[in-house]
Amino acid sequence: MDTHAFKRSLHHSERYNRRGFGRAEEVAESLEQAYQSGLIGTIRDNGYKLSHGRLSIRLAEAFGFCWGVERAVAMAYETRKHYPAERLWITNEIIHNPSVNHHLREMDVQFIPVEQGVKDFSGVTSGDVVILPAFGATVQEMQLLNERGCHIVDTTCPWVSKVWTTVEKHKKHTITSIIHGKVKHEETLATSSFAGTYLVVLDMEEAQIVADYIMDKGDRDAFMQRFSAACSPGFDPDRDLSRLGVANQTTMLKSETEEIGRLFERTMLSKYGPAELNDHFVAFNTICDATQERQDAMFSLVDEPLDLMVVIGGFNSSNTTHLQEIAVSRGIRSFHIDTPDRLDAQANAIEHKPLAAELRSETGFLPAGPVTVGITSGASTPDRAVEEVIEKLMVLSES
């Protein structure tokens, strides 16, 4: 399928909108009340520090809503204003934040139901308005909605669209896209739908398995068993790993994406030699600036002396999980929570999600005596949620 031609045709449709409705002023007050915070502004102005009795707060210098998320949420609010009576859907969560999605449900926005990982569009009919979330939708979903006669409001982050353009370039030049991402993540599903031949790798371990196979050090059956759910239909590693281009889910760790790119560049250099390298390997920078800024700020924050770290963001938020990974890698006592409600200031207890583990409750969360707490939040987390966590910490420190 010529996905580039389909996108161009869709973008010229009268039932497609990716620029909003010019109602920013009408929704500004609602957005401010729901998501912004005066306290956070004060802390920013104070060098990202707050002292309250025995409690010292250190905020990361880049955290919370990124431009792409702000744009997506504002467009969703504008869409409800523009279509006050129409039935309004979102193909998935608008962003990975429970409070934001809850607010949209209160605005009578419906979410496409999902059964065993498959979305059910049977309830969507002609004339309905459907919002595509910040991390995009698959080309097949866009086709379905377009053919059904829906009004499509596309809030896909431009950084995600940039990755789609990259894999389309790979496809045009018969290059296999190596996508650094999580196979079942909505953004990676969308990106792979725009690719031709592709293979998704989660991390350096999987990338090394692919590199070893290219260098004739792997078993074909074991390889296909490992990547059967992570490759394009009809993928043949003996045929399709000769020309590679690297792309990524925009919320992955920047340093790991870069390391994966260097690994494949070295591998193709060893396999084909410097004279033929450019025929077998291409690289485009598809790392999101906002993701990079938040990760860089987190690395700076964990260099400070901290007693514990609180990371706020949806449990299914990839960029938030990677912030937590940075704290854990430094050996800092760290807690990932999705909402302020996970922190019980009266009982000095917290319900949190350790990396690759189930929810866990822990008492004695805040230690006695002077304590310094580092705080950051994922790109889908509003300042209001960070404010509520800090307020609970202040209450806890007084007890």
Backbone torsions as a table, in degrees:
resi	resn	phi	psi	omega
1	MET	NA	139.2	176.2
2	ASP	-85.8	88.8	-176.4
3	THR	-66.7	-32.0	178.9
4	HIS	-63.2	-44.1	179.0
5	ALA	-65.9	-38.0	178.4
6	PHE	-63.7	-45.2	179.3
7	LYS	-60.1	-44.0	-179.5
8	ARG	-60.8	-43.4	178.5
9	SER	-64.7	-43.6	-179.5
10	LEU	-62.0	-42.8	-176.7
11	HIS	-64.1	-20.2	178.7
12	HIS	-94.2	1.2	-179.4
13	SER	-76.1	144.2	176.9
14	GLU	-70.8	-15.8	-180.0
15	ARG	-97.2	14.1	-179.0
16	TYR	-120.7	136.8	-179.5
17	ASN	-142.2	126.3	174.5
18	ARG	-128.8	14.5	-177.5
19	ARG	-117.1	-0.2	-177.5
20	GLY	86.4	-172.3	-172.9
21	PHE	-124.7	13.4	179.1
22	GLY	68.9	25.9	-178.4
23	ARG	-112.0	28.5	-175.7
24	ALA	-57.3	-42.4	-178.4
25	GLU	-66.8	-33.4	-178.2
26	GLU	-68.4	-29.6	-177.1
27	VAL	-103.5	-4.6	-174.4
28	ALA	-58.6	-44.9	-177.4
29	GLU	-64.7	-42.2	179.0
30	SER	-62.5	-41.3	179.5
31	LEU	-65.5	-41.9	-179.4
32	GLU	-64.0	-44.7	-179.5
33	GLN	-64.4	-36.6	-175.2
34	ALA	-80.9	-32.3	-165.9
35	TYR	-128.0	-21.0	-175.3
36	GLN	-91.1	166.3	-173.9
37	SER	-146.2	125.2	174.6
38	GLY	-68.2	-37.7	-179.8
39	LEU	-61.7	-43.3	-179.4
40	ILE	-63.6	-39.0	176.5
41	GLY	-60.4	-40.9	178.9
42	THR	-64.3	-42.7	-179.9
43	ILE	-65.5	-40.4	176.6
44	ARG	-58.5	-44.6	-179.0
45	ASP	-66.4	-18.8	-178.7
46	ASN	-100.8	30.6	177.3
47	GLY	72.5	26.6	178.6
48	TYR	63.7	32.3	180.0
49	LYS	-130.5	147.8	175.0
50	LEU	-144.0	132.1	175.1
51	SER	-115.3	133.4	179.3
52	HIS	-145.6	97.5	-177.0
53	GLY	60.3	-124.2	-178.4
54	ARG	-82.8	-4.3	-175.5
55	LEU	-96.9	131.2	172.1
56	SER	-120.5	127.5	179.1
57	ILE	-105.7	135.7	173.0
58	ARG	-123.2	113.7	178.2
59	LEU	-91.5	142.1	170.1
60	ALA	-61.9	149.0	-176.1
61	GLU	-81.5	-5.5	170.4
62	ALA	-142.5	122.6	-176.8
63	PHE	-162.7	168.9	172.0
64	GLY	71.5	-164.6	-174.5
65	PHE	-43.0	126.6	170.1
66	CYS	-93.8	174.2	-177.5
67	TRP	-61.4	-41.4	-178.3
68	GLY	-63.3	-38.6	178.5
69	VAL	-70.1	-45.4	177.8
70	GLU	-56.6	-43.1	179.8
71	ARG	-62.1	-45.6	-178.0
72	ALA	-63.5	-45.3	-178.6
73	VAL	-65.9	-43.9	179.3
74	ALA	-62.0	-40.8	178.9
75	MET	-64.6	-37.0	177.6
76	ALA	-63.6	-42.7	178.1
77	TYR	-65.2	-41.9	178.0
78	GLU	-62.4	-38.1	-178.7
79	THR	-62.5	-41.5	177.9
80	ARG	-63.6	-38.3	177.3
81	LYS	-65.3	-41.9	-175.3
82	HIS	-73.2	-31.0	179.4
83	TYR	-120.8	72.1	-172.6
84	PRO	-68.1	-25.0	-174.6
85	ALA	-111.8	-17.7	-177.0
86	GLU	-72.2	156.7	175.7
87	ARG	-76.6	128.6	-172.0
88	LEU	-120.8	129.6	-178.3
89	TRP	-122.8	159.1	166.5
90	ILE	-125.6	135.2	-176.3
91	THR	-69.0	-17.4	176.6
92	ASN	-161.8	-170.3	172.0
93	GLU	-58.5	139.4	-179.8
94	ILE	-62.4	-40.7	170.6
95	ILE	-146.5	170.5	-178.3
96	HIS	-88.0	68.7	175.6
97	ASN	-144.6	120.8	-174.3
98	PRO	-63.3	-36.7	-177.5
99	SER	-69.2	-38.9	179.1
100	VAL	-64.8	-45.0	179.5
101	ASN	-66.2	-33.4	176.4
102	HIS	-63.6	-42.7	178.7
103	HIS	-60.4	-39.5	180.0
104	LEU	-67.8	-38.5	176.2
105	ARG	-61.2	-38.0	177.9
106	GLU	-65.5	-20.6	177.8
107	MET	-91.4	14.5	178.7
108	ASP	64.1	36.5	170.7
109	VAL	-94.2	127.6	-178.7
110	GLN	-96.0	150.9	-179.8
111	PHE	-110.7	133.9	178.9
112	ILE	-58.0	123.8	-179.3
113	PRO	-68.2	149.3	-179.8
114	VAL	-124.4	126.4	177.4
115	GLU	-119.8	116.3	-179.9
116	GLN	50.3	45.8	176.3
117	GLY	80.5	0.6	-179.0
118	VAL	-112.0	128.1	-179.7
119	LYS	-78.9	140.5	-179.2
120	ASP	-108.2	103.8	-178.7
121	PHE	-93.3	10.3	-173.7
122	SER	-62.3	-26.4	-179.1
123	GLY	-82.6	-8.9	-177.7
124	VAL	-86.4	127.5	-176.6
125	THR	-124.7	169.1	179.8
126	SER	-56.4	135.2	-179.5
127	GLY	93.1	-16.0	175.5
128	ASP	-66.8	155.8	177.6
129	VAL	-106.1	127.7	-176.5
130	VAL	-124.2	125.5	178.4
131	ILE	-94.6	130.0	171.0
132	LEU	-90.5	131.4	-172.1
133	PRO	-73.7	176.4	-175.3
134	ALA	-60.2	-32.7	-179.2
135	PHE	-91.7	10.7	169.9
136	GLY	88.5	-176.1	178.0
137	ALA	-142.2	159.4	-179.8
138	THR	-70.7	156.8	178.9
139	VAL	-63.7	-30.4	178.1
140	GLN	-66.8	-38.8	177.1
141	GLU	-65.9	-41.1	178.1
142	MET	-62.8	-42.0	177.9
143	GLN	-60.2	-46.9	-178.9
144	LEU	-58.7	-47.6	-177.4
145	LEU	-66.4	-38.4	178.9
146	ASN	-65.5	-45.4	-179.7
147	GLU	-67.3	-26.4	-179.3
148	ARG	-81.3	-7.4	177.7
149	GLY	83.6	28.1	179.3
150	CYS	-85.3	156.5	168.4
151	HIS	-86.9	124.1	-175.2
152	ILE	-107.7	125.1	174.3
153	VAL	-111.4	113.3	-170.8
154	ASP	-101.4	108.0	179.4
155	THR	-101.0	13.4	-178.2
156	THR	-51.5	130.7	179.3
157	CYS	-61.7	135.4	178.1
158	PRO	-56.9	-29.0	177.4
159	TRP	-66.6	-35.5	176.7
160	VAL	-68.7	-43.5	177.7
161	SER	-59.4	-33.8	178.4
162	LYS	-62.2	-39.1	178.3
163	VAL	-66.5	-40.2	177.7
164	TRP	-58.7	-42.8	178.7
165	THR	-62.2	-37.6	179.5
166	THR	-63.7	-48.6	-178.4
167	VAL	-69.6	-26.9	174.1
168	GLU	-67.8	-35.0	174.2
169	LYS	-64.3	-42.0	176.4
170	HIS	-57.0	-47.5	-177.1
171	LYS	-61.0	-43.2	-178.5
172	LYS	-58.9	-34.8	-176.6
173	HIS	-103.5	20.8	179.3
174	THR	49.6	48.3	176.3
175	ILE	-109.5	135.5	176.4
176	THR	-76.0	129.2	177.5
177	SER	-85.1	118.3	169.3
178	ILE	-91.2	109.9	-175.2
179	ILE	-101.7	115.4	175.6
180	HIS	-81.1	107.1	-177.1
181	GLY	-175.7	-174.2	178.6
182	LYS	-102.0	123.5	-169.3
183	VAL	-52.6	-41.8	-174.0
184	LYS	-94.3	0.6	179.0
185	HIS	-70.6	139.8	-174.6
186	GLU	-57.4	-37.2	-179.3
187	GLU	-67.1	-42.7	179.3
188	THR	-67.2	-37.8	175.3
189	LEU	-60.2	-42.3	179.3
190	ALA	-66.5	-45.9	-178.7
191	THR	-61.0	-45.3	-178.5
192	SER	-64.5	-27.2	179.4
193	SER	-69.8	-21.8	177.2
194	PHE	-92.6	-10.1	-179.0
195	ALA	-84.0	167.7	171.0
196	GLY	-93.2	-97.2	174.3
197	THR	-88.3	131.1	-177.0
198	TYR	-147.1	161.5	173.7
199	LEU	-143.8	128.0	179.9
200	VAL	-96.9	128.6	175.0
201	VAL	-118.4	135.7	-176.1
202	LEU	-79.3	-39.1	-170.5
203	ASP	-157.6	-173.7	-178.9
204	MET	-64.4	-33.0	179.3
205	GLU	-60.5	-47.5	179.1
206	GLU	-69.0	-37.7	178.0
207	ALA	-61.3	-38.1	179.5
208	GLN	-66.4	-36.3	176.8
209	ILE	-61.0	-42.6	178.8
210	VAL	-65.8	-44.4	179.8
211	ALA	-61.5	-41.5	178.8
212	ASP	-62.6	-39.7	-179.9
213	TYR	-64.2	-41.3	178.1
214	ILE	-58.4	-35.4	-179.2
215	MET	-90.3	21.1	175.0
216	ASP	63.5	36.1	-179.5
217	LYS	-115.7	14.7	-176.4
218	GLY	-126.4	165.2	177.5
219	ASP	-100.2	130.0	-175.2
220	ARG	-61.3	-46.5	-177.6
221	ASP	-63.0	-43.3	179.1
222	ALA	-65.1	-38.4	179.1
223	PHE	-62.7	-49.0	-177.9
224	MET	-66.8	-33.0	176.7
225	GLN	-66.0	-40.4	-179.1
226	ARG	-66.3	-40.1	-171.2
227	PHE	-111.8	17.7	-175.3
228	SER	-58.7	-33.3	-179.4
229	ALA	-97.1	7.4	-173.4
230	ALA	-123.5	19.9	-177.4
231	CYS	-137.7	166.2	-179.9
232	SER	-71.9	155.3	178.9
233	PRO	-56.5	135.8	179.1
234	GLY	75.5	14.8	-178.0
235	PHE	-60.5	132.1	178.7
236	ASP	-125.5	108.3	-175.6
237	PRO	-62.3	-29.0	179.5
238	ASP	-72.2	-25.8	179.8
239	ARG	-98.9	-38.5	-165.2
240	ASP	-96.0	1.4	178.5
241	LEU	-106.4	22.1	-179.5
242	SER	-92.5	-23.4	178.3
243	ARG	-135.1	118.4	-170.3
244	LEU	-126.1	146.9	168.3
245	GLY	-135.2	141.6	-176.3
246	VAL	-102.4	133.3	172.2
247	ALA	-134.1	178.1	-177.9
248	ASN	-153.2	155.0	163.9
249	GLN	-66.3	128.2	-167.5
250	THR	-65.8	-13.7	-175.9
251	THR	-101.6	9.4	177.8
252	MET	-76.5	169.5	177.7
253	LEU	-65.8	123.5	-179.4
254	LYS	-55.8	-47.0	-175.9
255	SER	-61.6	-35.7	-179.3
256	GLU	-73.5	-40.1	176.2
257	THR	-58.8	-43.8	179.1
258	GLU	-64.4	-39.4	179.5
259	GLU	-65.7	-40.1	177.6
260	ILE	-63.4	-42.6	177.3
261	GLY	-59.7	-44.5	179.5
262	ARG	-65.2	-37.3	178.8
263	LEU	-60.2	-46.9	-178.3
264	PHE	-71.2	-31.9	175.6
265	GLU	-64.3	-44.6	177.8
266	ARG	-63.4	-40.4	-178.1
267	THR	-63.4	-46.4	-179.3
268	MET	-70.0	-30.0	175.2
269	LEU	-65.0	-44.0	178.7
270	SER	-66.6	-37.2	-176.1
271	LYS	-73.8	-42.1	-169.4
272	TYR	-117.2	-11.4	179.5
273	GLY	85.8	159.6	-174.3
274	PRO	-62.9	-32.0	-176.6
275	ALA	-67.6	-27.8	-176.5
276	GLU	-109.4	3.9	-175.7
277	LEU	-55.8	-46.6	-176.0
278	ASN	-65.1	-18.5	176.6
279	ASP	-83.2	-13.0	-173.6
280	HIS	-121.6	-8.4	-179.7
281	PHE	-148.4	130.9	173.4
282	VAL	-131.3	151.3	179.6
283	ALA	-138.5	130.7	172.3
284	PHE	-121.7	141.9	179.0
285	ASN	-78.5	109.7	179.4
286	THR	-118.2	21.2	-179.6
287	ILE	-81.0	129.5	-177.8
288	CYS	-68.2	132.0	179.1
289	ASP	-60.0	-42.7	-177.1
290	ALA	-65.6	-41.7	176.6
291	THR	-60.2	-45.6	-179.8
292	GLN	-61.2	-44.9	-179.3
293	GLU	-61.2	-42.3	-178.9
294	ARG	-69.2	-36.2	176.9
295	GLN	-69.4	-42.0	177.7
296	ASP	-61.7	-41.6	179.3
297	ALA	-65.2	-36.2	178.3
298	MET	-66.4	-42.1	177.3
299	PHE	-60.5	-38.9	177.6
300	SER	-67.4	-41.0	-178.2
301	LEU	-64.1	-43.2	-176.9
302	VAL	-73.4	-7.4	172.6
303	ASP	-78.0	-15.3	177.5
304	GLU	-82.0	157.4	175.7
305	PRO	-72.2	110.7	-178.4
306	LEU	-122.4	142.0	174.2
307	ASP	-84.6	-32.9	176.4
308	LEU	-160.1	166.0	-176.8
309	MET	-129.5	137.3	173.3
310	VAL	-117.8	123.4	178.5
311	VAL	-112.9	123.3	-173.3
312	ILE	-111.6	126.3	177.8
313	GLY	167.4	163.5	-179.3
314	GLY	-55.6	141.8	179.4
315	PHE	-65.3	-22.9	177.2
316	ASN	-98.1	15.2	179.2
317	SER	-89.9	113.5	-177.7
318	SER	-63.0	-45.0	-176.4
319	ASN	-66.2	-32.3	177.5
320	THR	-68.3	-43.2	179.3
321	THR	-59.3	-38.2	179.9
322	HIS	-69.6	-30.8	173.6
323	LEU	-64.2	-41.2	177.2
324	GLN	-63.0	-38.6	178.9
325	GLU	-59.2	-38.2	-179.7
326	ILE	-63.0	-44.3	178.8
327	ALA	-64.2	-44.8	-179.2
328	VAL	-63.0	-38.4	-179.1
329	SER	-63.7	-22.7	178.4
330	ARG	-93.8	3.1	177.9
331	GLY	75.0	19.9	-179.3
332	ILE	-86.2	135.9	175.1
333	ARG	-63.0	112.4	-166.8
334	SER	-133.1	146.3	-176.2
335	PHE	-132.9	123.9	176.0
336	HIS	-101.0	118.6	177.4
337	ILE	-124.6	151.7	-179.0
338	ASP	-96.6	-25.3	177.9
339	THR	-142.8	159.1	177.1
340	PRO	-60.4	-22.9	-178.6
341	ASP	-63.3	-16.6	179.1
342	ARG	-71.2	-15.8	-178.1
343	LEU	-102.3	119.3	-179.9
344	ASP	-102.2	100.5	-176.2
345	ALA	-68.8	-27.4	-178.7
346	GLN	-74.0	-36.7	-176.4
347	ALA	-99.2	0.8	-174.7
348	ASN	50.0	50.1	-177.2
349	ALA	-131.8	157.4	-180.0
350	ILE	-142.8	141.2	171.7
351	GLU	-108.0	120.8	-172.2
352	HIS	-142.3	170.4	-177.8
353	LYS	-119.5	104.8	173.9
354	PRO	-65.6	162.4	179.7
355	LEU	-58.7	132.6	175.5
356	ALA	52.9	37.0	-179.7
357	ALA	-143.1	169.4	179.0
358	GLU	-82.0	168.0	176.9
359	LEU	-55.2	142.2	-177.9
360	ARG	-138.2	140.3	176.0
361	SER	-101.1	141.8	-178.0
362	GLU	-141.2	129.9	176.2
363	THR	-96.4	168.4	-178.1
364	GLY	64.1	36.4	-174.6
365	PHE	-60.5	-53.9	-178.1
366	LEU	-94.2	118.9	-177.7
367	PRO	-70.0	163.5	178.3
368	ALA	-73.7	160.9	176.8
369	GLY	80.5	-176.0	178.4
370	PRO	-58.0	135.4	-176.1
371	VAL	-142.2	135.9	177.5
372	THR	-112.3	123.0	-176.0
373	VAL	-115.4	123.7	172.8
374	GLY	-87.3	142.6	-179.0
375	ILE	-136.2	134.2	169.2
376	THR	-143.2	171.4	178.6
377	SER	-148.5	154.0	-179.6
378	GLY	-72.0	169.0	-174.6
379	ALA	-67.9	-9.2	178.5
380	SER	-105.7	11.8	-175.4
381	THR	-105.2	121.8	-179.9
382	PRO	-72.9	154.5	178.7
383	ASP	-58.6	-32.2	-178.3
384	ARG	-59.8	-37.6	178.3
385	ALA	-66.8	-39.1	178.2
386	VAL	-65.4	-41.4	177.7
387	GLU	-57.7	-45.3	-177.8
388	GLU	-65.5	-35.3	176.1
389	VAL	-65.3	-44.9	-179.6
390	ILE	-63.3	-41.1	178.7
391	GLU	-62.1	-38.9	177.4
392	LYS	-67.3	-37.1	176.5
393	LEU	-63.6	-38.1	179.1
394	MET	-65.1	-41.9	177.0
395	VAL	-63.2	-43.9	-178.8
396	LEU	-61.4	-39.3	-176.9
397	SER	-69.2	-18.0	-179.6
398	GLU	-86.9	-12.8	-174.8
399	SER	-86.6	NA	NA
